[in-house]
Amino acid sequence: MAAEFEKLRIEPAYRKVAGALMERIVGRQLSDGDQLPTEIELARQFGVNRSTVREAYRELESRGLLGRRPGSKRMFVTRPQAGHVAAGVSRALVLHDVSFLDVWEALTILAPPIAETAARRRTRADLAAIRGVVETYAGESEATARAVRLVPEFFTVVGKATHNPALMLAHEPLIQLLEPTLGAMIYKVPQARARIGTAHRRIAEAIGEGDAAGAGSWMAKHIRDFRRGYELAGIDLKRRVPHG
């Protein structure tokens, strides 16, 4: 007996409209900044109700592909920001039950080469941003919630200094998961805050001097210290990362 055919997938009309628009955006037929037709005009072109177009626009807006300029009702094409893309990947990683160990292992692989690349490509603006985070963190006298938030921010500004969008988009989801893992450790290990500050300062100095090897070496040491901190805090590395 021949195998049965799978049932046809019936999608709502707004999803079909969203899919057609997405094809043109991804295919570069619609570029960043291009203004889309009004809901009425697009409904005419697709032969659907205006409400269908409105739902399609909302779906693409939620994905970071469309936006509105202040004071305008017209949608225009946007490029999803790294943080927006990373947030979706971070949620997916949490749903896949990633552990503290998973995040730590991924950072040991990605973070040192990113620091090395930053040392080779950083600009004056990049150095100012990196030093700004380091100085702000140093000004925190205790392990506060603000200090914890500055650690992922340090990774973010170092990642931006690579000027490599692929690296940044691979790195950012892990950074977003870093904050809750740090929050679980830094409050239990008093010396952790000072050690993190020292590592940030040394990495920033190496990047400023264009010392790629030094930046990578200090970043690798910095990531190794995270695991030691988890162990001192008595945190099970196989524990699932909570969503921040």
Secondary structure, DSSP 8 states (H G I E B T S, - for coil): ------------HHHHHHHHHHHHHHTTSS-TT-B---HHHHHHHHTS-HHHHHHHHHHHHHTTSEEE-TT---EEE----HHHHHHHHHHHHHHTT-BHHHHHHHHHHHHHHHHHHHHHH--HHHHHHHHHHHHHHHT--S--HHHHHHHHHHHHHHHHTT--HHHHHHHHHHHHHHHHHHHHHTTT-HHHHHHHHHHHHHHHHHHHTT-HHHHHHHHHHHHHHHHHHHHHTT--TTSB----
